[in-house]
Amino acid sequence: MANLYDISPLSYQPSTNMDWFTKAIFGGALIEKGKITPITGVKESTLLNLLELTDNILQADGRDCGWTPDQIAKLSDKELKIKTYKINLEQCLDDLERKRTVWMLSPGAKNRELPDSLEEATMELLASELSKEIETKIFNGDSSTPGDFDGAVKVLTNSVESLKVEGVALTKSNVLGEIEKAYLALPEDVKAKGMENGSLALYVSYNTVTLVKIALSQVYNGNVVINPNFSINGDVASYMGIEIVPVRGIGQNNMILADISNFILGTDLISDLEEIRLGQFPAPNDNKIFIDGRLRLGFVIPFENEVVFYSPDVDTDFISADRTSLSFPAAGGSEVVNITASGAFTASNAPTGFSKTLLGNVMTITANDNTSGGSTKTGSIVVTLTDDPTKTVAINLTQPNT
């Protein structure tokens, strides 16, 4: 056993020993199973410049020279920003050996899973713990904490583009129906792409996966599952062929449905000069070892409008206008404003000198002639969501007199 503790001359360098870095970043279940897309070699930040096509490429040939393309190239120039993280760990040798023993004796573990030497075994344990922390940050990171980055929950909560579904507290009696509710909110083209490529994932808490399994265990009739949209294969639960992926850091009642190519983790070593060092303190503290080092991490969702965020904490009521400031010529005229709302809405009366008509979600605002020496006319029309009067949008109007 003496050789097991003799680590004083050792130093672990990830620039030449990439196993540790690989296991720390990619060793967690989330990345190892391909449920998120990693980008390596990001030193500070990078613009993703991802391209996605919408609408149709094919159009009818009228046997003429007309060319009216409907295809729209949707560009995401999201910036993937990287934060630097320190690794500082001090551990008693006896504690490390106990952890190593517990690891090797855990259910399903094999003795070969950890190396024989304490140094390598310690780095394996550290990599395993770090991969769990990284997974937690991917979903629960919050930039309001100094040095942290925003994870998926924070990004999607603040996003005006993400597809929000107002959720409830999940139970074994409602979880299957709530998953279906989240699935129905996913755009058709995202569903099609995900089904073709097998690239969709439903990220949930470990508790939610347990609820799904309990719920399915109650709908068996012999060996036939009454709800055929769900399945369990070993430890993997699926809905409509989409794997239900348990992750750390997501709220117990939250669910995120996305294409894995739309969840990007950026990472890199701090530099070739930095080391992940493992060493032993000098006497009289030689019963302790230290581990220190640095690495970079960041997270981004390029196309937030293609991600469904299910949560009891989201507010699905909204109202907006594609134009909130209109300027009319003195001679008068009409302008069109398109209203987008989560439900029915009302509009205030038009100010003096203006009039409005509302047909569906299209509002036409008309200004009268103002060339007879009157003053500049200004005012606004306020559109209010019926179900939530706190949700309003003002359309400001102005018309000079010359």
C-alpha positions in Angstrom: 0.0 0.0 0.0 3.0 2.3 0.4 3.2 2.8 -3.4 -0.4 3.8 -3.5 0.2 6.9 -1.5 3.5 8.0 -3.0 2.3 10.8 -5.3 4.5 13.7 -4.2 6.5 13.8 -7.5 3.5 13.6 -9.8 1.8 16.4 -11.8 -1.2 15.8 -14.1 -1.0 17.9 -17.3 -4.1 17.9 -19.5 -2.2 19.3 -22.4 -0.3 16.0 -22.6 -2.8 13.8 -20.7 -6.1 14.5 -22.5 -8.0 11.5 -20.8 -8.9 13.6 -17.8 -10.2 16.6 -19.7 -12.1 14.3 -22.1 -13.8 12.5 -19.2 -14.6 15.7 -17.3 -16.2 17.4 -20.3 -17.6 14.4 -22.2 -17.9 11.8 -19.5 -21.3 12.8 -18.2 -24.4 10.9 -19.4 -25.7 14.0 -21.2 -22.8 14.4 -23.6 -21.7 10.8 -23.7 -25.1 9.8 -25.0 -25.0 12.6 -27.6 -27.8 14.6 -26.0 -26.0 17.9 -26.4 -23.6 19.3 -29.1 -20.1 20.2 -27.9 -17.8 22.7 -29.6 -14.1 22.5 -28.5 -11.3 24.9 -28.9 -13.3 28.1 -28.0 -10.7 30.4 -26.4 -12.8 33.5 -25.6 -16.0 33.7 -27.6 -17.2 32.8 -31.1 -20.0 33.7 -33.4 -21.8 30.6 -34.4 -23.2 31.8 -37.8 -25.6 28.9 -38.2 -27.9 28.8 -41.1 -31.4 27.3 -41.3 -33.9 27.3 -44.1 -37.6 27.9 -43.8 -40.6 27.7 -46.2 -40.4 25.9 -49.5 -37.7 25.7 -52.1 -39.9 24.1 -54.8 -42.4 26.4 -56.6 -44.6 25.9 -59.7 -43.0 26.5 -63.0 -45.2 29.0 -64.9 -43.0 28.7 -68.0 -42.1 32.3 -67.8 -39.1 34.4 -66.6 -40.7 35.1 -63.2 -38.6 34.3 -60.1 -40.3 34.7 -56.7 -38.3 32.8 -54.1 -40.3 31.9 -51.0 -37.3 30.3 -49.3 -35.9 32.3 -46.4 -32.5 31.7 -44.9 -32.7 32.1 -41.2 -29.3 33.0 -39.7 -28.3 32.7 -36.1 -25.3 34.8 -35.2 -25.5 34.0 -31.5 -22.3 34.5 -29.6 -21.0 31.6 -27.6 -19.2 33.2 -24.7 -16.8 31.3 -22.5 -16.2 31.6 -18.8 -13.1 30.5 -17.0 -13.4 28.1 -14.0 -10.9 27.2 -11.4 -10.6 23.8 -9.9 -9.4 23.8 -6.3 -9.6 20.7 -4.2 -8.0 19.6 -1.0 -8.6 16.1 0.2 -7.4 13.8 2.9 -5.7 10.7 1.5 -7.8 8.5 3.7 -11.0 10.1 2.4 -9.9 9.6 -1.2 -9.2 6.0 -0.6 -12.6 5.5 1.0 -14.3 7.2 -2.0 -12.3 5.0 -4.3 -13.5 1.9 -2.4 -17.1 3.0 -2.4 -16.9 3.7 -6.1 -15.6 0.3 -6.8 -18.1 -1.4 -4.6 -21.1 0.5 -5.8 -23.9 -1.4 -7.5 -23.0 -2.4 -11.1 -19.4 -1.2 -10.8 -16.5 -3.2 -11.9 -13.1 -3.2 -10.3 -11.6 -2.3 -13.7 -13.5 1.0 -13.8 -10.8 2.8 -11.8 -7.1 2.6 -12.3 -4.9 1.0 -9.5 -2.8 4.1 -8.8 -4.2 6.7 -6.4 -3.3 9.5 -8.8 -5.2 8.2 -11.8 -8.1 7.0 -9.6 -8.3 10.4 -8.0 -8.4 12.1 -11.4 -11.1 9.7 -12.6 -13.2 10.6 -9.5 -12.6 14.3 -10.0 -13.6 14.0 -13.7 -16.8 12.2 -12.8 -17.8 14.9 -10.2 -16.9 17.7 -12.6 -19.0 16.3 -15.4 -22.0 16.3 -13.0 -21.3 20.0 -12.1 -21.0 20.9 -15.8 -24.3 19.3 -16.6 -26.0 21.2 -13.7 -24.6 24.5 -15.1 -25.8 23.7 -18.6 -29.4 23.8 -17.3 -29.2 25.8 -14.1 -26.4 28.3 -14.8 -27.1 32.0 -13.9 -24.9 34.9 -15.0 -26.1 36.9 -12.1 -23.7 34.7 -10.1 -20.2 36.2 -10.7 -18.3 34.3 -13.4 -21.2 32.0 -14.3 -23.0 31.6 -17.6 -26.7 31.4 -18.3 -28.0 27.9 -18.6 -31.0 26.6 -20.6 -33.6 27.4 -17.9 -32.5 31.1 -17.6 -32.1 31.5 -21.3 -35.5 30.1 -22.2 -37.3 31.9 -19.3 -36.0 35.3 -20.5 -36.4 34.6 -24.2 -39.2 36.3 -26.2 -38.8 33.7 -28.9 -38.9 30.4 -27.0 -42.1 28.4 -27.1 -43.4 28.6 -23.6 -46.0 26.1 -22.2 -47.5 27.0 -18.9 -47.1 23.9 -16.7 -48.4 22.4 -13.5 -46.9 20.4 -10.7 -46.1 17.0 -12.2 -47.6 13.9 -10.7 -47.9 10.3 -11.8 -51.5 10.9 -12.8 -50.8 13.9 -15.1 -47.2 13.5 -16.3 -48.0 11.6 -19.5 -50.6 14.2 -20.6 -48.3 17.1 -19.8 -45.5 15.6 -21.9 -48.0 15.4 -24.8 -48.9 19.0 -24.2 -45.2 20.0 -24.6 -44.8 17.9 -27.7 -47.8 19.5 -29.4 -46.2 23.0 -29.0 -43.1 21.9 -31.0 -43.1 23.4 -34.6 -43.9 20.9 -37.3 -40.6 21.3 -39.2 -38.6 20.7 -36.0 -40.6 17.6 -35.4 -40.0 16.3 -38.9 -36.3 17.0 -38.8 -36.0 15.4 -35.3 -38.0 12.3 -36.3 -35.9 11.8 -39.4 -32.6 12.3 -37.6 -33.5 10.9 -34.2 -32.2 14.1 -32.8 -35.0 15.3 -30.5 -34.6 15.1 -26.7 -37.0 15.8 -23.9 -34.9 17.1 -20.9 -36.5 16.5 -17.6 -35.6 16.0 -13.9 -34.8 12.6 -12.6 -38.0 12.8 -10.6 -40.1 13.3 -13.8 -38.6 10.1 -15.3 -39.5 8.2 -12.2 -43.1 9.6 -12.5 -43.3 8.5 -16.1 -42.2 4.9 -15.2 -44.7 4.7 -12.4 -47.4 6.1 -14.6 -46.7 3.5 -17.3 -46.5 0.7 -14.8 -50.2 1.4 -14.0 -51.4 1.1 -17.6 -50.2 -2.4 -18.4 -52.7 -5.0 -19.5 -50.8 -8.2 -19.3 -47.7 -7.4 -21.5 -49.5 -4.8 -23.6 -49.1 -1.1 -22.8 -52.4 0.7 -23.2 -50.6 4.0 -24.0 -48.5 3.1 -27.1 -47.0 6.6 -27.5 -44.7 5.8 -24.5 -42.2 3.0 -24.1 -39.5 1.9 -21.7 -36.4 0.0 -23.0 -34.2 -0.9 -20.0 -33.7 2.4 -18.2 -34.6 4.6 -21.2 -38.1 6.0 -21.4 -39.3 7.5 -24.7 -42.3 9.3 -26.0 -43.1 9.1 -29.8 -39.6 7.9 -30.3 -38.1 10.9 -28.4 -35.8 9.9 -25.5 -36.8 11.4 -22.2 -33.4 12.4 -20.8 -33.0 13.0 -17.1 -30.6 15.8 -16.3 -29.2 17.6 -13.3 -30.1 21.3 -12.7 -33.5 21.4 -14.3 -36.5 22.1 -12.1 -38.6 19.2 -10.8 -41.7 20.5 -12.8 -39.8 21.8 -15.8 -39.4 20.2 -19.2 -37.4 21.3 -22.3 -38.0 19.8 -25.7 -35.4 20.6 -28.3 -33.2 19.2 -31.1 -29.8 18.3 -29.6 -28.0 20.3 -32.3 -29.7 23.4 -30.8 -28.0 22.9 -27.4 -24.3 23.8 -27.7 -21.7 23.6 -25.0 -18.4 25.4 -25.7 -15.2 24.4 -23.9 -11.4 24.5 -24.0 -8.4 24.2 -21.8 -7.2 27.5 -20.5 -3.9 27.2 -22.3 -1.1 24.8 -22.9 0.8 26.6 -20.1 -1.8 25.8 -17.5 -1.9 22.4 -15.7 -4.3 20.3 -13.8 -1.9 19.5 -11.0 -2.1 16.7 -8.5 0.3 16.9 -5.6 1.0 16.2 -2.0 1.4 18.9 0.7 4.7 18.9 2.6 4.9 17.7 6.2 3.3 18.1 8.6 0.3 18.2 6.2 1.5 15.3 4.1 -1.7 13.3 4.8 -3.4 15.7 2.3 -3.2 16.1 -1.5 -4.3 19.1 -3.6 -5.7 19.4 -7.1 -5.8 22.7 -9.0 -6.3 23.8 -12.5 -8.5 25.8 -15.0 -10.9 25.2 -17.9 -13.4 27.1 -20.0 -17.1 26.5 -20.4 -20.0 28.2 -22.1 -23.5 27.5 -23.4 -25.8 28.8 -26.1 -29.1 28.0 -27.8 -28.8 29.3 -31.4 -32.5 29.0 -32.4 -34.6 29.7 -29.3 -37.8 29.8 -31.3 -37.5 26.1 -31.9 -37.3 25.1 -28.3 -40.3 24.2 -26.1 -40.0 25.3 -22.4 -42.6 23.8 -20.1 -42.7 25.2 -16.6 -45.3 26.4 -14.0 -43.2 29.5 -13.7 -43.6 30.8 -17.3 -46.2 33.4 -18.3 -47.7 32.5 -21.6 -49.9 35.7 -21.9 -48.4 38.2 -24.4 -49.3 40.9 -26.8 -47.1 42.8 -29.3 -47.3 44.9 -32.5 -45.0 44.8 -35.5 -45.0 48.6 -35.5 -45.3 50.8 -32.4 -44.4 54.2 -33.9 -46.2 55.7 -36.9 -45.6 59.0 -38.6 -48.1 60.3 -41.1 -47.7 63.0 -43.8 -49.6 66.3 -43.3 -51.9 65.3 -46.1 -53.0 62.3 -44.2 -53.0 58.6 -45.1 -53.3 55.1 -43.7 -50.9 52.7 -42.1 -51.3 49.0 -41.2 -50.2 47.4 -37.9 -50.3 43.7 -37.2 -51.1 42.6 -33.6 -49.8 39.4 -32.2 -51.4 38.2 -29.0 -52.0 35.0 -26.9 -55.7 35.7 -26.9 -58.5 38.2 -27.4 -57.6 41.9 -27.0 -59.2 45.4 -27.1 -57.9 48.7 -28.4 -58.5 52.2 -27.0 -60.2 54.9 -29.1 -58.0 56.7 -31.6 -56.9 60.2 -30.6 -58.4 63.3 -32.2 -57.6 63.6 -35.9 -57.1 59.8 -36.3 -59.3 56.8 -36.8 -58.9 53.1 -36.6 -60.5 49.9 -37.9 -59.7 46.4 -36.6 -60.1 43.3 -38.7 -58.9 40.2 -36.9 -55.3 41.0 -35.9 -54.8 43.7 -38.5 -55.3 47.3 -37.4 -55.6 50.1 -40.0 -55.0 53.5 -38.6 -55.9 56.6 -40.7 -54.8 60.2 -40.2 -57.0 63.0 -41.5 -55.7 66.0 -43.5 -53.6 68.3 -41.4 -52.6 71.0 -43.9 -55.0 73.8 -42.8 -52.7 75.4 -40.3 -53.3 73.2 -37.3 -50.7 72.1 -34.9 -48.7 68.8 -35.0 -51.0 66.0 -34.0 -49.8 63.3 -31.6 -51.4 60.5 -29.6 -51.4 56.8 -29.1 -53.7 53.8 -29.3 -53.2 51.3 -26.5 -54.0 47.6 -27.2 -54.7 45.5 -24.1 -54.9 41.7 -23.6 -58.4 40.8 -22.4 -57.3 38.0 -20.1 -54.4 40.0 -18.6 -54.9 43.8 -18.6 -51.3 44.2 -17.4 -50.2 43.1 -20.9 -50.4 46.1 -23.2 -48.7 47.6 -26.3 -48.9 51.3 -27.3 -48.9 52.4 -30.9 -47.6 56.0 -30.9 -48.9 58.4 -33.7 -47.6 61.7 -35.0 -48.5 64.0 -37.9 -46.9 67.4 -38.7 -49.0 70.3 -40.0 -46.8 71.1 -43.0 
